[in-house]
Amino acid sequence: MTNKERYAAWCEQIGNVPLMMQPWWMDAVCAGKEWDVILVESQKSEDDSRSASGVENAEDADSQAEPKILGAMPYLLRKRLGRKYILMPQQTQIGGIWVDPSITDNRWEIARVCQSIDQQLKQMHLSYYYQQYPIGSLPAEAMRGLGFRLRERITYRLDFLNDIDQIVESFSKNKRRQLQKAASLVADTQLTAEDFYRFHVHCLDAQHKRISYTREFLLVLERKARRLGQCEILSIRNLEGEVYAAAFLVWDRTTMYYLIPCYDPAYKDSGASSLLVLEAIKLAHRKHLSFDFEGSMDSGVAKHYSQFGTTPTRYYGVEKCYHPLFRLALWWQKIRER
């Protein structure tokens, strides 16, 4: 079995791997690109090996001799001008290292997993590495101890969706006022992926902006997610059926992500954007999921999300420059951002 095949079986077995680290997600968002996974396995002792070799059934012996996966790191490998680097795939907020539930609270074992991954990354002769680790990730802290740099990021979440009325009460006065404006609008899930893409292009054209993903990208992602029952396209329309706003939502066993929202600027005063958020939260509530706004470091977007009673939640980008040219480029970028 390849590492990717073993990783897929492991994800199926442990059941708690985040959506954006799942093999099917990586297949979708990395279509046409090269992705793989680094595995860290347990060490079988000699006693374990002797025990396995004494089993009468050879197939059982092979399964017992198979080392246990303790941690994994799916990654997108990019190449340019003879240089190799690891970056986050598009429309993917979370990546990095995920560990087996049996060692989740064992800092020593986690450190050992990270040391192994660090060694395997060095053997790849990368020029640059960057991934964004899950919220509360102990591996992110362990990677800091190995010389990686942590970049703080913020996402906006609603983790307790027991009472929708109480959630609406936590919205800012401005957002509640917008919901009143949207009283005549309706929500539905009738928009196809093709229609959503065209609507998003239309919204961005009106702002003289270009879309950041292709039609084919969205269709592949939607098809794979729809097959697993892990996505929905939500739209807000007027009574004549004209779309004012829409969002592509995805989820796993714990969290719904507000992955791709779009709003027609011609109707910015209609309250449609606030109604879209509320209807998305209601869908998460019905599915007993937390709601993640796919946090943005853009101050304007952050201000918008913060008005829905959300909790700003920290997570980390983990970065390492292996080549001096990349280190220089990052230094220059920081100078320009000041």
C-alpha positions in Angstrom: 0.0 0.0 0.0 1.1 3.5 -0.7 1.3 6.2 2.1 -1.8 7.8 0.7 -3.7 4.5 0.8 -2.6 3.8 4.3 -3.5 7.3 5.3 -7.0 6.9 3.9 -7.5 3.7 5.9 -6.1 5.4 9.0 -8.5 8.4 8.6 -11.4 5.9 8.2 -10.3 4.1 11.4 -9.8 7.0 13.8 -12.7 9.0 12.5 -11.7 12.4 13.9 -9.4 13.8 11.2 -10.5 17.4 10.2 -12.4 17.9 7.0 -9.5 19.7 5.2 -7.0 17.0 6.0 -9.1 14.2 4.7 -7.8 12.3 1.6 -10.9 13.0 -0.5 -10.5 16.8 0.3 -6.8 16.7 -0.7 -7.8 14.9 -3.9 -10.3 17.6 -4.7 -8.3 20.7 -3.9 -5.0 19.4 -5.3 -6.5 18.1 -8.5 -3.8 18.3 -11.2 -1.1 18.9 -8.5 1.1 16.7 -6.5 0.0 15.8 -2.9 1.2 13.1 -0.6 1.5 12.3 3.1 4.3 11.8 5.6 3.5 9.0 8.1 5.1 8.4 11.5 4.7 4.8 12.8 5.2 3.0 16.1 8.3 0.9 16.6 7.5 -2.8 16.9 9.5 -4.5 19.7 11.3 -7.8 19.1 8.7 -9.5 21.4 5.9 -8.2 19.2 7.6 -9.5 16.1 8.1 -12.9 17.7 4.5 -13.0 18.7 3.3 -12.1 15.3 5.6 -14.7 13.6 4.1 -17.4 15.9 0.6 -16.9 14.6 -0.6 -19.8 12.5 -2.5 -17.7 9.9 0.0 -15.8 7.8 -2.5 -13.1 7.0 -3.1 -12.5 10.7 0.7 -12.4 11.3 1.1 -9.7 8.6 -1.7 -7.6 10.1 -0.1 -7.9 13.6 3.3 -7.0 12.2 1.9 -3.9 10.6 3.2 -0.9 12.6 0.6 1.5 14.0 0.4 5.0 12.5 0.9 7.6 15.3 0.8 10.7 13.2 0.5 12.0 9.7 1.0 15.1 7.7 -0.8 15.5 4.3 0.9 18.1 2.1 0.8 19.8 -1.3 4.2 19.8 -2.9 4.9 22.6 -5.4 7.9 23.0 -7.7 9.2 26.1 -9.4 12.5 27.0 -10.9 14.1 23.9 -9.5 12.9 24.6 -6.0 10.4 22.5 -3.9 8.1 24.0 -1.4 5.1 23.0 0.7 2.1 25.4 0.8 -1.6 25.2 1.7 -3.9 24.2 -1.1 -6.5 26.7 -2.2 -9.7 27.0 -0.2 -8.0 25.1 2.6 -7.7 26.7 6.1 -6.3 23.7 8.0 -3.5 21.3 7.4 -0.3 20.2 9.1 0.1 17.3 11.5 -2.6 15.2 13.0 -1.9 12.5 15.6 -3.6 9.3 16.7 -6.2 9.8 19.5 -4.2 7.5 21.7 -1.4 10.1 22.0 -3.4 13.3 21.8 -2.4 14.4 25.3 1.0 12.8 25.4 3.4 15.6 24.8 6.4 13.3 24.7 4.9 11.1 22.0 3.8 14.2 20.0 7.3 15.6 20.2 8.6 12.3 18.8 6.1 12.4 16.0 7.1 16.0 15.1 10.8 15.1 15.3 10.3 12.3 12.8 8.3 14.6 10.4 11.0 17.2 10.7 13.7 14.7 9.7 11.6 13.5 6.8 11.0 17.1 5.6 14.8 17.7 5.6 15.2 14.7 3.4 12.9 16.2 0.9 15.4 19.1 0.3 12.7 21.8 0.5 13.3 25.5 0.0 10.2 26.5 2.0 7.5 25.0 4.2 4.2 26.6 5.4 1.0 24.9 6.8 -1.8 26.1 9.0 -2.4 23.8 11.9 -5.7 23.0 13.6 -7.0 25.0 16.6 -5.3 24.0 19.8 -2.7 22.0 18.0 0.1 20.6 20.3 2.1 19.6 17.2 2.3 23.3 16.2 4.0 24.1 19.6 6.3 21.1 19.2 7.4 22.3 15.7 8.3 25.7 17.3 10.8 23.8 19.5 12.3 22.3 16.3 13.1 25.7 14.8 9.9 26.4 12.9 8.3 29.8 13.2 4.7 30.2 14.3 2.5 32.9 12.7 -0.6 33.7 14.7 -3.9 33.6 12.8 -7.5 34.2 13.9 -10.7 32.6 12.9 -14.2 33.5 14.1 -16.4 30.7 15.6 -19.7 29.9 17.2 -19.2 26.7 19.2 -22.5 26.6 21.2 -25.6 26.6 18.9 -28.2 25.4 21.3 -30.5 28.4 21.1 -30.9 30.2 17.8 -32.8 33.1 19.4 -30.0 33.6 21.9 -27.5 33.6 19.1 -29.4 36.3 17.2 -29.5 38.3 20.4 -25.7 38.2 20.4 -25.5 39.8 16.9 -24.6 43.5 16.8 -27.4 46.0 16.5 -26.3 46.7 12.9 -26.7 43.0 12.0 -30.1 42.7 13.6 -31.2 45.8 11.8 -30.0 44.2 8.5 -32.1 41.1 9.3 -35.2 43.3 9.6 -34.5 44.7 6.1 -34.2 41.1 4.8 -37.7 40.1 6.0 -39.0 39.8 2.5 -36.1 37.6 1.3 -36.1 33.9 1.2 -33.4 31.2 1.6 -33.1 28.0 -0.5 -30.6 25.3 -1.6 -31.6 25.2 -5.2 -28.5 26.8 -6.7 -26.3 24.4 -8.6 -22.5 24.5 -8.5 -22.4 25.9 -12.0 -24.9 28.6 -11.1 -23.0 29.4 -7.9 -19.7 29.9 -9.8 -21.4 32.2 -12.4 -23.0 34.2 -9.6 -19.6 34.5 -7.8 -18.0 35.7 -11.0 -20.8 38.3 -11.4 -20.4 39.6 -7.9 -16.6 40.0 -8.3 -16.9 41.6 -11.8 -19.1 44.3 -10.2 -16.2 45.0 -7.8 -13.6 44.9 -10.6 -12.1 41.7 -9.0 -11.1 38.3 -10.4 -12.2 35.0 -9.0 -9.4 33.0 -7.3 -10.5 29.5 -8.3 -11.7 27.8 -11.5 -15.0 26.4 -12.4 -13.5 23.0 -12.7 -12.1 23.3 -9.2 -15.5 24.0 -7.7 -17.2 21.3 -9.6 -14.8 18.7 -8.5 -14.9 19.8 -4.9 -18.7 20.0 -4.9 -19.1 16.6 -6.5 -16.8 14.8 -4.0 -18.4 16.6 -1.0 -21.9 16.1 -2.2 -21.3 12.4 -2.6 -20.3 12.2 1.1 -23.2 14.5 2.2 -20.8 17.1 3.4 -21.7 20.3 1.5 -24.6 22.6 0.6 -25.0 25.7 -1.5 -27.2 28.2 0.3 -28.7 31.2 -1.5 -30.8 34.2 -0.6 -33.3 35.5 -3.2 -36.1 38.0 -3.5 -39.6 36.9 -4.2 -39.0 37.0 -7.9 -36.2 34.5 -7.6 -33.3 36.8 -8.2 -30.2 35.8 -6.2 -28.8 38.4 -3.8 -26.2 36.3 -1.9 -24.9 32.7 -1.7 -22.5 30.6 0.2 -20.8 27.2 -0.4 -20.8 25.4 2.9 -18.8 22.3 3.9 -18.6 20.3 7.1 -17.1 17.3 9.0 -18.3 15.5 12.1 -17.8 18.6 14.4 -17.7 21.8 12.4 -19.4 23.6 9.5 -17.2 26.0 7.5 -18.4 29.1 5.7 -16.1 28.3 2.9 -17.0 30.6 0.0 -19.6 33.4 0.5 -20.5 35.9 -2.1 -22.8 38.9 -2.2 -24.1 41.0 -5.1 -22.9 44.6 -4.3 -26.0 45.9 -6.1 -28.1 44.7 -3.1 -25.6 45.5 -0.3 -28.4 47.4 1.6 -30.9 44.6 1.4 -29.7 42.7 4.5 -29.1 39.6 2.3 -25.5 39.0 3.6 -26.7 38.9 7.3 -29.6 36.6 6.4 -27.2 34.3 4.6 -25.1 34.0 7.7 -28.1 33.4 9.9 -29.5 30.6 7.6 -26.0 29.0 7.5 -25.9 29.0 11.3 -29.4 27.5 11.4 -28.2 24.7 9.1 -25.2 24.0 11.4 -27.6 24.1 14.4 -29.8 21.4 12.8 -26.8 19.2 12.2 -25.4 19.8 15.8 -22.2 21.3 14.5 -20.0 24.3 15.5 -19.8 27.1 12.9 -16.5 28.4 11.6 -16.4 31.6 9.5 -13.1 30.5 7.9 -11.4 33.4 9.6 -9.7 36.2 7.7 -6.8 38.3 8.6 -8.4 41.1 6.6 -9.6 43.7 9.0 -12.8 44.5 7.1 -13.8 40.8 6.9 -12.8 40.3 10.5 -15.0 43.2 11.6 -18.0 41.7 9.6 -17.6 38.3 11.2 -17.1 39.6 14.7 -20.6 41.2 14.7 -22.3 37.8 14.7 -21.6 37.0 18.3 -18.5 35.0 17.4 -15.5 34.1 19.5 -12.1 35.0 17.9 -10.1 31.9 18.0 -6.4 31.6 17.6 -4.6 29.0 15.4 -1.1 29.0 13.9 0.6 29.0 10.6 3.9 26.9 10.9 6.7 28.1 8.7 10.3 27.3 7.9 12.7 28.7 5.3 15.3 26.1 4.2 16.8 28.3 1.5 18.3 31.8 1.9 16.4 33.2 -1.1 13.1 32.4 0.5 14.3 33.9 3.8 15.2 37.1 1.9 11.8 37.2 0.1 9.9 36.8 3.4 12.0 39.6 5.0 11.2 41.9 2.1 7.5 41.0 2.3 7.5 42.0 6.0 9.2 45.3 5.2 6.6 46.1 2.6 3.7 45.3 5.0 4.9 47.8 7.6 
